[in-house]
Amino acid sequence: MRIRGLIGTGIVAVFAAAPGAHATEVNVIGLFPGKALVVIDRGAPRTLSAGQRTAEGVLLVSADSRSATLEIDGKRQVLELGQHVESAALTGSLPSVTLAADGNGHFTAEGRVNGSRVRFLVDTGATLVTLPAADATRLGIDYRRGQQAVSQTANGRVLVYRVKLDSVSVGDMTLLGVDAVVHDSPGLDIALLGMSFINRTEMRREGANLTLTKRY
């Protein structure tokens, strides 16, 4: 597995409301502790504080300098710098997520494993979704009960434990029963979104954007 990636530098998130509701497009253009600067339906930028809901039904649940959690028509999304999300459950299309590359061409995404937040680096060189031991412990995964294996990395051979994750979510897309490994050695400081997740999506690269669309 190869480790590569840096944090993105901008964020655009787009949503469409469910039939019968006001069609809402939301762009998050600034992130601050407890606040987010947003543009709704291409209007003037406005600053939302955590807990504040707009007339269009957009609620800022929480925010920090890395990401914001927004709720639209009861559906929550965690958005980070450089991430573009279209809410497929609201538009009726297949779930998908579009990520914007940083200056070095790397893609990161704020996601969830078994319902808890995890930061991912997209890595097509990783056969399986890979978690640092610290993330697995925080998530309550008893990974040492999993099958042991040795993995070859850029830093040499490391001990890993194979596990199956109940769910992995990125943007509006959730996959169940995802094979993964836990990296039980120093050196991995971010989870890798590997091919055990990516192979269950259609991956499309257009310029600086990478779109993953759920296949099954």
Secondary structure, DSSP 8 states (H G I E B T S, - for coil): --------S----B----TTS----EEEEEEETTEEEEEETT---EEEETT-B-TTSEEEEEE-SSEEEEEETTEEEEEETTEEEE-HHHHTS--EEEEE--TTS--EEEEEETTEEEEEEE-TT-SSEEEEHHHHHHTT--GGGSEEEEEEETTEEEEEEEEEEEEEEETTEEEEEEEEEEE-STT--SEEE-HHHHTTEEEEEETTEEEEEE--
